[in-house]
Amino acid sequence: MSDRPLLLAYHAVGAWSPALAIPEHALRAQLTLLQRRGYVGLTAAEAERRRQDGTLPARTVVVTFDDGFRSVLRAKPILDEVGFPATVFAVTSFVDSGEALRWPGLEQSEESLGWPELELLREAGWEVGSHTATHRLLPDLDDGELERELVDSRATLEERLGSCETLAYPYGRASERTAATAARAGYLAAFTLGRAHRPDEPLRRPRLGLRDVDQGLRLRLRISTGAALARRSRGAAAASGLRRAVLARPGWLPAPPNVMSRAR
């Protein structure tokens, strides 16, 4: 019995962005490999509940899609083929407006899924979670802004779709304060991204991002038990911290509030 599911993070489907979109053939190959290896697919909320009550299957995979790109609809036939559900995390202001998804670090984009598409995915067994209201970098927000991003998006999804139990943090980043606010907002689980997978707690569950290049031996190594242990090691956390200290802030992250204020 395993207490850690394989949590996979994707974004869009297609070929328009090597960093954000995975071609259908690559997605099919990755998920087919997991199916052949005996993985059971669960939604994020279902996996979290079974993880907490000790009934998680020994090999469990949770497939997630951040942002709510409309191209995620192209993944559904592939998920149907392998018998896995998925969880899509939507940015509610874009679902409401129908505008193309766009924020710092995302200069070329596509439309968001709309409410009818999200309803169809839920009816097909998928889960719809929150990716906040407007996709801001949460650790940089003050307490009031942070609470509004998490509470308002969850309330909107509950009103439109009946429930919202999980959250994926924009840019994959969450501080202790962010996680505490998510807990107060009522989320069952929330998800990050990063090279190092520490910590691993209900409101900061780390995920593994897969891309087109993750095929063959590279894919097998990345999903292996050894690789998972390495990502959770103190060495990985130390290396990640050193990398952040040495390298400049990534250009795809929004500027900190004090920098934005000086620029005005």
C-alpha positions as CSV (number, residue, x, y, z in Angstrom):
1,M,0.0,0.0,0.0
2,S,1.5,3.4,-1.0
3,D,0.8,6.7,0.8
4,R,2.0,8.8,-2.1
5,P,0.2,8.9,-5.5
6,L,2.1,10.0,-8.6
7,L,0.8,13.5,-9.1
8,L,1.3,14.7,-12.7
9,A,1.1,18.3,-13.9
10,Y,0.2,19.4,-17.4
11,H,-1.1,22.7,-18.9
12,A,-2.2,22.9,-22.5
13,V,-2.4,20.2,-25.2
14,G,-0.9,20.7,-28.6
15,A,2.3,22.1,-30.1
16,W,2.0,25.9,-29.7
17,S,4.3,26.2,-26.7
18,P,7.1,23.7,-25.9
19,A,7.0,24.9,-22.3
20,L,3.3,24.7,-21.7
21,A,1.7,22.5,-24.3
22,I,2.2,18.7,-24.7
23,P,1.5,17.1,-28.1
24,E,-1.2,14.5,-28.1
25,H,1.1,11.7,-29.1
26,A,3.4,12.4,-26.2
27,L,0.6,12.6,-23.7
28,R,-0.8,9.3,-25.0
29,A,2.6,7.6,-24.8
30,Q,3.1,8.8,-21.2
31,L,-0.3,7.7,-19.9
32,T,-0.3,4.4,-21.8
33,L,3.0,3.5,-20.1
34,L,1.4,4.2,-16.7
35,Q,-1.7,2.1,-17.7
36,R,0.5,-0.8,-18.7
37,R,2.3,-0.6,-15.4
38,G,-0.9,-1.1,-13.5
39,Y,-1.6,2.5,-12.3
40,V,-5.1,3.4,-11.1
41,G,-6.3,6.9,-12.1
42,L,-8.0,9.0,-9.5
43,T,-9.0,12.7,-9.3
44,A,-7.0,14.9,-7.0
45,A,-9.7,15.1,-4.3
46,E,-10.4,11.3,-4.4
47,A,-6.7,10.5,-4.1
48,E,-6.3,12.9,-1.2
49,R,-9.3,11.4,0.7
50,R,-8.0,7.8,0.1
51,R,-4.5,8.9,1.0
52,Q,-5.7,10.2,4.3
53,D,-7.9,7.2,5.2
54,G,-5.2,4.6,4.1
55,T,-7.1,3.1,1.1
56,L,-4.9,4.5,-1.7
57,P,-4.1,1.8,-4.3
58,A,-0.4,0.8,-4.4
59,R,0.0,2.5,-7.8
60,T,-2.1,5.6,-8.2
61,V,-1.8,8.4,-10.7
62,V,-3.5,11.8,-10.6
63,V,-3.5,13.7,-13.9
64,T,-3.9,17.4,-13.5
65,F,-4.1,20.3,-16.0
66,D,-3.4,23.9,-14.8
67,D,-5.0,27.1,-16.2
68,G,-8.0,25.6,-17.9
69,F,-6.9,25.9,-21.5
70,R,-9.6,25.0,-24.0
71,S,-7.2,22.6,-25.6
72,V,-7.4,20.3,-22.6
73,L,-10.6,19.0,-24.3
74,R,-8.2,17.2,-26.7
75,A,-6.8,15.2,-23.8
76,K,-10.2,13.7,-22.9
77,P,-10.2,11.0,-25.6
78,I,-6.7,10.0,-24.5
79,L,-7.7,9.8,-20.8
80,D,-10.8,7.8,-21.9
81,E,-8.6,5.3,-23.7
82,V,-6.5,4.6,-20.7
83,G,-9.4,4.8,-18.2
84,F,-8.1,7.7,-16.1
85,P,-10.0,10.7,-15.0
86,A,-8.3,14.0,-14.7
87,T,-8.5,17.2,-12.6
88,V,-8.5,20.6,-14.4
89,F,-7.7,23.8,-12.4
90,A,-9.6,26.8,-13.8
91,V,-9.0,30.5,-13.4
92,T,-12.5,31.7,-12.7
93,S,-12.3,35.3,-14.0
94,F,-11.3,34.0,-17.5
95,V,-14.0,31.3,-17.4
96,D,-16.5,34.1,-16.7
97,S,-15.2,36.5,-19.3
98,G,-14.4,34.1,-22.1
99,E,-11.2,36.1,-22.8
100,A,-8.0,34.4,-23.8
101,L,-5.8,33.4,-20.9
102,R,-3.1,35.9,-20.4
103,W,-0.9,37.0,-17.5
104,P,2.8,37.7,-16.8
105,G,4.9,34.9,-18.3
106,L,2.1,33.9,-20.7
107,E,2.3,36.2,-23.7
108,Q,0.9,33.7,-26.3
109,S,-2.2,31.9,-25.3
110,E,-5.6,30.5,-26.1
111,E,-9.1,30.7,-24.8
112,S,-10.2,29.3,-21.5
113,L,-12.6,26.5,-21.1
114,G,-16.1,27.8,-20.6
115,W,-18.7,26.8,-18.0
116,P,-20.5,24.4,-20.5
117,E,-17.2,22.6,-21.2
118,L,-16.3,22.4,-17.5
119,E,-19.8,21.0,-16.7
120,L,-19.3,18.3,-19.4
121,L,-16.0,17.3,-18.0
122,R,-17.5,17.0,-14.5
123,E,-20.3,14.9,-15.8
124,A,-17.6,12.6,-17.5
125,G,-16.0,12.0,-14.1
126,W,-13.4,14.7,-14.2
127,E,-12.8,17.1,-11.2
128,V,-12.7,20.9,-11.6
129,G,-10.6,22.7,-9.0
130,S,-9.5,26.3,-8.5
131,H,-6.5,28.0,-10.0
132,T,-7.5,31.2,-8.2
133,A,-9.7,34.0,-9.5
134,T,-7.1,35.9,-11.6
135,H,-3.8,33.9,-11.6
136,R,-1.6,36.1,-9.4
137,L,1.6,35.0,-7.7
138,L,0.0,34.3,-4.3
139,P,3.1,34.7,-1.9
140,D,3.5,38.3,-3.1
141,L,-0.1,39.3,-2.2
142,D,-1.2,40.9,1.1
143,D,-3.6,39.0,3.3
144,G,-6.8,40.5,1.9
145,E,-5.8,40.0,-1.7
146,L,-4.7,36.4,-1.0
147,E,-7.9,35.5,0.7
148,R,-10.0,37.0,-2.1
149,E,-8.1,35.0,-4.8
150,L,-8.8,31.7,-2.9
151,V,-12.2,32.3,-1.4
152,D,-13.8,34.0,-4.4
153,S,-12.7,31.4,-6.9
154,R,-13.8,28.5,-4.7
155,A,-17.2,30.1,-4.1
156,T,-17.7,30.7,-7.9
157,L,-16.9,27.1,-8.7
158,E,-19.2,25.8,-6.0
159,E,-22.0,27.9,-7.2
160,R,-21.6,27.0,-10.9
161,L,-20.5,23.3,-10.6
162,G,-21.6,22.2,-7.2
163,S,-18.3,21.7,-5.5
164,C,-14.6,22.8,-5.4
165,E,-12.3,20.8,-3.1
166,T,-8.8,21.3,-4.5
167,L,-6.5,24.1,-5.6
168,A,-3.4,24.5,-7.8
169,Y,-1.3,27.5,-7.0
170,P,-0.5,29.8,-9.9
171,Y,3.2,29.4,-11.0
172,G,3.2,26.4,-8.7
173,R,4.3,28.5,-5.7
174,A,3.0,28.6,-2.2
175,S,4.4,29.8,1.1
176,E,3.4,28.6,4.6
177,R,1.1,31.7,4.8
178,T,-0.5,30.8,1.4
179,A,-1.1,27.2,2.5
180,A,-2.7,28.4,5.8
181,T,-5.0,30.7,3.9
182,A,-6.0,27.8,1.6
183,A,-6.8,25.7,4.6
184,R,-9.0,28.5,6.1
185,A,-10.7,28.8,2.7
186,G,-11.8,25.2,3.0
187,Y,-9.7,23.3,0.4
188,L,-9.1,19.6,1.0
189,A,-5.8,19.7,-0.8
190,A,-3.6,22.1,-2.8
191,F,-0.8,21.6,-5.2
192,T,2.6,23.1,-6.0
193,L,5.3,22.6,-8.7
194,G,9.1,22.6,-8.2
195,R,12.3,20.7,-8.7
196,A,12.4,19.7,-5.0
197,H,9.4,18.0,-3.5
198,R,9.6,19.3,0.1
199,P,7.4,19.8,2.0
200,D,4.7,17.3,1.2
201,E,1.5,18.2,3.2
202,P,-2.2,18.4,2.2
203,L,-2.1,22.1,1.3
204,R,1.3,21.8,-0.4
205,R,1.3,18.6,-2.4
206,P,4.1,18.6,-4.9
207,R,3.5,17.5,-8.5
208,L,5.8,16.3,-11.3
209,G,5.6,18.3,-14.5
210,L,6.0,16.2,-17.7
211,R,6.8,17.5,-21.1
212,D,7.2,16.2,-24.7
213,V,10.9,15.3,-24.0
214,D,9.8,12.9,-21.2
215,Q,9.7,9.7,-23.3
216,G,11.4,6.3,-23.3
217,L,14.1,5.8,-20.7
218,R,13.9,9.5,-19.6
219,L,10.2,9.0,-18.7
220,R,10.8,5.7,-16.9
221,L,13.6,7.4,-14.8
222,R,11.4,10.4,-13.9
223,I,8.5,8.4,-12.7
224,S,10.7,5.8,-10.8
225,T,10.7,5.4,-7.1
226,G,14.4,6.4,-6.9
227,A,13.7,9.7,-8.7
228,A,10.8,10.4,-6.4
229,L,12.9,9.8,-3.3
230,A,15.6,12.1,-4.7
231,R,13.1,14.9,-5.3
232,R,12.0,14.6,-1.6
233,S,15.6,14.5,-0.2
234,R,17.2,17.3,1.8
235,G,19.9,17.5,-0.9
236,A,17.2,18.4,-3.5
237,A,15.8,21.0,-1.2
238,A,19.2,22.5,-0.6
239,A,20.1,22.5,-4.3
240,S,16.8,24.2,-5.1
241,G,17.3,26.9,-2.5
242,L,20.9,27.5,-3.7
243,R,19.6,27.8,-7.3
244,R,17.0,30.4,-6.3
245,A,19.6,32.3,-4.4
246,V,22.2,32.4,-7.2
247,L,19.9,32.9,-10.2
248,A,17.9,36.0,-11.1
249,R,14.1,35.8,-10.6
250,P,12.7,34.0,-13.6
251,G,11.4,36.3,-16.3
252,W,8.0,34.5,-16.4
253,L,7.3,35.4,-12.8
254,P,5.4,38.7,-12.1
255,A,7.5,41.5,-10.6
256,P,7.3,41.8,-6.8
257,P,4.8,44.5,-5.7
258,N,7.5,46.9,-4.5
259,V,9.2,46.7,-7.9
260,M,5.9,47.3,-9.7
261,S,5.2,50.3,-7.4
262,R,8.5,51.9,-8.3
263,A,7.9,51.4,-12.0
264,R,4.6,53.4,-11.9
